[in-house]
Amino acid sequence: YHDFFSRRIARGQTVLDIGCGCGAVALDIARATGARVIGIDKDAGSITQARALCQGEDMEFICADALTAELPPADVVVLSNVLEHIDERETFLRALRVRIRPKLLLVRVPQFERHWQVPYAQELGLDTWLDPTHRIEHRQEEILAELAAAGWEVCFIEARWGEYRIEA
């Protein structure tokens, strides 16, 4: 899935990888595209791992909560498995568009209907979420509605391997 991001980013662009975790996606983007990548994550341990993984690369990692921090300008914003952890997604997505004004937003979220058993199990009252910290696992119409409400125009969406990959 890293290629989904890299294929859409051009050399010379600045990329903000929000929720960068250990930095694996950020590193692959930087190496594949030559773009300047800035990673941000609120977990100090993840930022320490990212800095160690990317040592010697021209990359920056910031330990901060993207919901409240002042974010640096960027041409591209990457949200790889981030939105499902946020309660006020539309507010966050709108703030990214208005404050950062990126040319491109690349999103990856888990798909609710990744298997026929998921909606069926939910009807039975069983827990079906991939992670207990998820606030949502999206249906296609839900993620598209959130992006539209925040002012983003979706130009590409695909469902692959139980997730949606979106370019807006």
Summary of the structure (lengths in Angstrom):
residues: 168
radius of gyration: 15.9
end to end distance: 16.8
largest distance: 51.2
contacts: 533
relative contact order: 0.16
helix: 34%
strand: 24%
